[in-house]
Amino acid sequence: MKTMIVLIMAVCVVGPVTGLCQDKPTASTQPPPSQLDRFIDGFSPEALVTNVAVDMSQMVRQERRQEAIGAFIREVDIDEVEQTLKKVFGRECTAVELKALADLCSAPGGRTALMKYVKCMEDAMSQLQPEFAKAYRKVTAPPVK
């Protein structure tokens, strides 16, 4: 469940935040399959599923945790995970961005740094939520007469 929250936060929070840091592409084009495949191979859908299983197993009693992790991993369709990742990243990222992500994921520590980034953003956003809510209230408040 915690990982699902992290993934939702990544979509809802990291997307807008990273949107501030990147150049906007002028045309939406599908990246070359080789770059997309290289990124997915480096990212490792299997590692993603394992991380989700480990995070979700925290809600299971200690003596059943390993069994729950194994059962979860067996139940997830890795091909579906891979195809979904390819579809989403292929739609949202340019070839240059996919190359950069693939380079990051293939570098020592790169994949773990990417996962820590998501966790750090989740933590930061939970702490920043009151500040953002305060600003939103000010912006949307009716004008004072």
C-alpha positions in Angstrom: 0.0 0.0 0.0 2.8 2.4 0.9 4.4 1.8 -2.5 1.1 2.5 -4.2 0.9 5.8 -2.4 4.5 6.5 -3.5 3.6 5.8 -7.1 0.5 7.9 -6.9 2.5 10.7 -5.3 5.1 10.3 -8.1 2.5 10.8 -10.7 0.6 13.6 -9.0 3.6 15.4 -7.5 6.8 14.5 -9.2 5.3 15.1 -12.6 4.4 18.7 -11.9 7.6 19.4 -10.1 9.8 18.0 -12.8 7.7 19.8 -15.3 9.2 23.0 -13.9 12.7 21.8 -14.7 12.5 20.7 -18.3 12.2 22.1 -21.7 8.8 21.6 -23.2 9.0 19.5 -26.4 7.6 21.2 -29.5 6.1 18.0 -30.9 5.1 14.8 -29.3 7.0 11.9 -31.0 7.4 8.3 -30.0 11.0 7.6 -29.0 13.0 4.9 -30.9 12.2 1.5 -29.5 15.9 0.8 -28.8 16.0 3.8 -26.3 12.8 2.7 -24.7 13.9 -0.9 -24.4 17.3 0.1 -23.0 15.6 2.2 -20.3 13.1 -0.5 -19.4 16.0 -3.1 -19.2 18.0 -0.8 -17.0 15.0 0.2 -14.9 14.0 -3.5 -14.4 10.3 -4.2 -14.1 11.3 -7.2 -12.0 13.1 -5.0 -9.4 10.0 -2.7 -9.4 7.7 -5.6 -8.6 10.1 -6.9 -5.9 10.3 -3.4 -4.3 6.5 -3.1 -4.3 6.2 -6.6 -2.8 8.7 -5.8 0.0 6.9 -2.5 0.8 3.5 -4.1 0.8 4.7 -7.0 2.9 5.3 -4.6 5.8 1.6 -5.0 6.5 2.0 -8.7 6.9 3.0 -10.5 10.1 6.8 -11.1 10.2 6.5 -14.9 10.1 4.5 -14.7 6.9 6.4 -11.9 5.2 8.7 -13.9 2.9 5.8 -16.1 1.8 3.7 -13.0 1.0 6.6 -11.4 -1.0 7.0 -14.6 -3.0 3.3 -15.0 -3.6 2.9 -11.3 -4.7 5.8 -11.6 -7.1 4.3 -14.8 -8.7 0.9 -13.2 -9.1 2.1 -10.0 -10.9 2.2 -10.3 -14.7 5.7 -9.0 -15.4 4.9 -8.6 -19.1 2.0 -6.4 -18.2 4.2 -4.3 -16.0 6.8 -4.0 -18.8 4.2 -3.1 -21.4 2.6 -0.5 -19.2 6.0 1.1 -18.4 6.9 1.1 -22.1 3.5 2.7 -23.0 3.7 5.4 -20.4 7.4 6.3 -20.7 7.2 6.0 -24.5 4.4 8.5 -24.5 5.8 11.0 -22.0 9.6 11.0 -22.7 11.7 11.9 -25.6 14.5 9.8 -26.9 17.0 12.1 -25.2 15.2 11.8 -21.9 15.0 8.0 -22.2 18.7 7.9 -22.9 19.4 10.0 -19.8 17.1 7.7 -17.7 18.7 4.6 -19.2 22.2 6.0 -18.4 21.1 6.7 -14.8 19.6 3.3 -14.3 22.7 1.5 -15.7 25.1 3.6 -13.5 26.1 2.2 -10.2 23.7 3.6 -7.7 21.5 5.2 -10.3 18.5 3.0 -9.9 18.5 3.3 -6.1 19.0 7.1 -6.4 15.9 7.2 -8.6 13.9 5.2 -6.1 15.2 7.4 -3.3 14.2 10.5 -5.3 10.6 9.3 -5.3 10.6 8.6 -1.5 12.3 12.0 -0.8 9.7 13.8 -2.9 6.9 11.9 -1.1 8.4 13.0 2.3 9.0 16.6 1.1 5.5 17.0 -0.4 3.9 15.7 2.8 5.8 18.4 4.7 5.1 21.1 2.1 1.4 20.4 1.8 0.4 23.0 4.4 2.5 25.7 2.7 0.9 24.8 -0.7 -2.6 24.7 0.9 -2.0 28.2 2.4 -0.9 29.6 -0.9 -3.9 28.0 -2.7 -6.3 29.5 -0.2 -4.8 32.9 -0.7 -5.0 32.6 -4.5 -8.5 31.3 -4.6 -10.0 33.5 -1.9 -12.5 36.1 -3.0 -11.1 39.6 -3.3 -11.3 41.7 -0.1 -13.4 44.8 -0.6 
